[in-house]
Amino acid sequence: MLIWLWKRLSDGGTEATVSGRALRRFSGREIEGLLRAGVLIEQRKADSWPVCAHCDCGLDARPIRVAGDRLLACCPRDTAADATLEPDDLRRFGIDADRLISAMAASSGLQAATFALAEGLWLLGRLPTGMCIVLCRDTHALRAPAAKLAVRAAAGTAPVTIVATDLDPATDLQLRTAGLAACPLADCVRADEFGTERLAFDRLLPVGLAPPRLVLSRSRRSVVLDGRRLDLTPQMFALIRLFAEQAGQRDPILRKEAIEAQTGRPANEIVRDLRKALTGCGLPRASVDALIETVRGYGYRLGLSPAAWRGN
Ligand SMILES: [Zn+2]
């Protein structure tokens, strides 16, 4: 929801408002939370509604009437074009840019140091590598030399990446010339399994500095995948460890025969058990299939690069 609001703010400028109808896609709890945090500011309810598309009624807006227990946005030309509204559709919200950006920084796990650098330009925070992330609402803001200076001053000697909603090639080149890296917002947004978009900066990390996605601890017999701890039986732990170790070999495929020799069970059965155990830990089916890939005819392999796991 934060990213969605940010895009609205980028399109509509500081005066952007959103209607209750547009917010229908989000849960009431999310909306309440953002109202309480001051990210959304409730405004006066709408008393009219946009005219229907391609209407020749000549009105600027259509009146809203109460008909029984229904709310109708009435078209003077065609009753079939009347729109039935929910009471919440008439709510109107402004967006507090500074608070929205603080909330985005907090939800993306950055070391928050959020503040406005210039009109339409915010320091979002720092990655664990020290890189400063600057969020830019409108690339026009970056044309001013003062804006580039403000970015430099805020970052000090740290590397900077400017995340811009729309990044055109000319601005990108101009920023590179000024020693500032830029990245389109779309490259820093990932949707989770529920379709919720969040900021993710792993692509900005220099190779080798990215935190491992999979961490195996022999002493604690624990498996942590993308920050989520998975509770596995000793047998399943040994198997996933076998996969991880094979991933670092010249041939990353764990052969069926090797699995059978190590575990004394048919490979397809024990791999099915492992996948079931991973799903049972709350991993979505698609992630499990991507993590333990089937290599038809040969065996299985870990769907992670050797650099993406760490064990002790
Ligand atoms: Zn109409």
Residues whose N, C-alpha, C, O or C-beta is under 5 A from the ligand:
A	BS01	ZN	C52 C55 C57 C75 P76 R77 A81
